[in-house]
Amino acid sequence: MSSTKRKSANVLLDTALNNFYGAAEEMGLSDGLIAILSNSERRLAVSVPVEMDDGTTRVFEGYRVQHSTAIGPAKGGIRYHPDVCCDECEALAMLMTWKCSLAGIPYGGGKGGVSCDSLALSAKEKERLSRAYAARIEPIIGTWQDIPAPDLGTSGQEMVWYIDTISKIRGQVEPGLFTGKPVTYWGSKGRTEATGRGVATCGLELMKRVGKDPKDIRVAVQGFGAVGSHTAKTMAAAGAKVVAISDITGTYYSSKGVDVEKAYQHMMAHPKRLLEGFTGEGVEKQGVSDVLSADCDLLMPCALEGVLNDKTANNVKAQYVVEGANGPVTPDGDKILDDKGILLVPDFLANAGGVIGSYFEWAQNLQGFFWTEEEYSNRLMHIMKGNFKLVWDYAQSKKVKMRRAAFMAAIQRVADVVKLRGIFL
Ligand code: GLU
């Protein structure tokens, strides 16, 4: 093992590096490959000037990191959140490399973002910020170079602003430049739901493997955005009892089960897409992080990174955890969950539905030909179930945890391609 292991003060990057080094060591990966894959190919930092509605000018910090383009163009979302920094983008870009590799889709990993509070920006401010950011990162974005998508705090609307800006700069429309676009503009029916449906599919596959009927399980879902809401909806549709849902306004708990459809309608009707004010039979409003210690069988953290850590993991009552968010469990949290005998399905297996859906969208954009929603969903579920089986079987045969198994399988494919292509840049 190389003596120059990278370390980071950023929890997410440190977690990503630790997980990588641990798996690389177990695989006996060469020092050279470890050095290449523990670093990012490109880290771009930009300043994004925005004229605010009150006439003042603010400059936001933005980033785009390309961790690896060994397998194909970089792929990964753009997030708007106050915690966004270069290290966080790098950690998430790395995770995208493993996610795409494990999913067997022809991409490397990238991630970007702008440090801002998107809820505090008006629609016009958000548009100006999005266009300025797109223009800044334009030199490294391309249909065969780097293809961003939505992430925390961004959605189809931002993708259209980005694509419109870059298309105007380049004087031509390239619909495959960004994915996660609205259906009315080169998007795919089913893409919005894809990640959450995939997370739920992993939860249901896990239940199958441990011999549990979904009707007998109680589920708690943290986060009620694009991922959490569709995870909860899909679990409820499969017959599971969703006892707790949550967002930044609190946890909404009912031992009888929360009416997820009703909660979804409530959230969609809220001006900021929040659960604020949601009520229902037996629903009790609790603190924001109470969802993590809810009395349930299956916990699905679908919000932010690092939520299950040395302070919170001990309170988990669930027997199973499926990571819908990117990096919701820290290495300390992982160890605690492990000691408690909790079975965990890792993020880049569980939440790959989004990027697999992005791949379908990109492939359709390149062809200028659209699939039906049924075709899209069937192919997605087929890949998700196949990936789950691959990691489950790998973990059983190597007698390792699912996280380690997922890392090993994913890293192997990237390492093989790096070796095949050779080291030039
Ligand atoms: N932001 C999503 C993720 O973290 C989707 C990325 C994409 O579709 O490129 O997987």
Residues whose N, C-alpha, C, O or C-beta is under 5 A from the ligand:
A	BS01	LIG	K75 G76 G77 I147 P148 A149 P150 D151 N351 G354 V355 S358
